[in-house]
Amino acid sequence: DNTGLASQPPPLSTPAFPDARREQRARRALLDEACASHRRQGEGPRRLLTASDLRHLVVDDRHGLLYCYVPKVACTNWKRVLLVLAGQAARPLDIPAGRAHAVGAFRTLDSFAPAEINRRLRTYLKFLFVREPFERLVSAYRNKFTRAYNTAFHRRYGTRIIRRHRRRPSARALRHGADVTFTEFVWYLTDPRTRRDGPFNEHWDTIHSLCHPCLIRYDVLGRYETLERDAHYLLSLASPQHPVTFPRSSRSVTTTGVAAAYFRNVSPFYQRKLFQLYRLDFALFNYSVPSYLNMG
């Protein structure tokens, strides 16, 4: 029974980062306002957390940290940093990406008993990094559907997308699923059958579905667009005695211009449907509607 799960923030002992603290307060206030607006519109009734809401919260008991990882928002490098903090390597980039994502590399909050979940939510430093939703989505598409080595994704998702959304697919495409277009990917995401089949894959699920920012009060809200600065601030809070430098090689090449190029072939109707799916992420994390969208 998880009805007693708390989500109150611990008091933060912050070093001399007045600008960062101010910025965090401003982000927090905007998120609180967006959550309240969401609830007022009757779209997000206040509910209690359940253990299944906590599967993306990585636990670091040594440093008292809870990190909600979001794929395509530097989560590989954040996991590397947590492994360095755990004493498993000297530098983050010494750790192969596969090891950072290995099953069992981290314990997540859902694996604890309710009282232990409650204590960690109440007393640990909780942090989350977010990214402009459509840049994150295009980055996920590029990584999972345009790289030859991602055969598992091609077989699991690509074949299904092609079967449902391509007219007269070739036998090869149906077998390998390796050439899904971005437009077909958008059709798949906006198809009601997709949600009926099960939850979205974490690489394109919404940030609010993965991390529940209206139910869990995150102490630090980082942004991909200010990644190095926000990471420096977070690490100064998390481990002042054990300074870890966040890897510089973490920025994706998916920019606004790249995202715009992918959306050019998506019709206004489907742009509008896709925006509705990710609308709450835009609102909660204060991202404006992309100027390249043409929603008719």
RAPECOR-V101429 format. One record per run of one state. SS is the DSSP state (hx for helix, st for strand, lp for the rest). FROM is the first residue (numbers start at 1). TO is the last residue. Records with the same first field share a line. If there is no record, write none. Layout:
SS = FROM-TO + FROM-TO
This chain:
lp = 1-17 + 41-50 + 55-56 + 61-64 + 69-74 + 86-91 + 95-96 + 101-106 + 112-113 + 124-124 + 131-132 + 146-150 + 166-170 + 177-181 + 191-191 + 198-206 + 212-219 + 239-247 + 251-255 + 264-267 + 285-296
hx = 18-40 + 51-54 + 75-85 + 92-94 + 97-100 + 109-111 + 114-123 + 133-145 + 151-165 + 171-176 + 182-190 + 192-197 + 207-211 + 224-238 + 248-250 + 256-263 + 268-284
st = 57-60 + 65-68 + 107-108 + 125-130 + 220-223
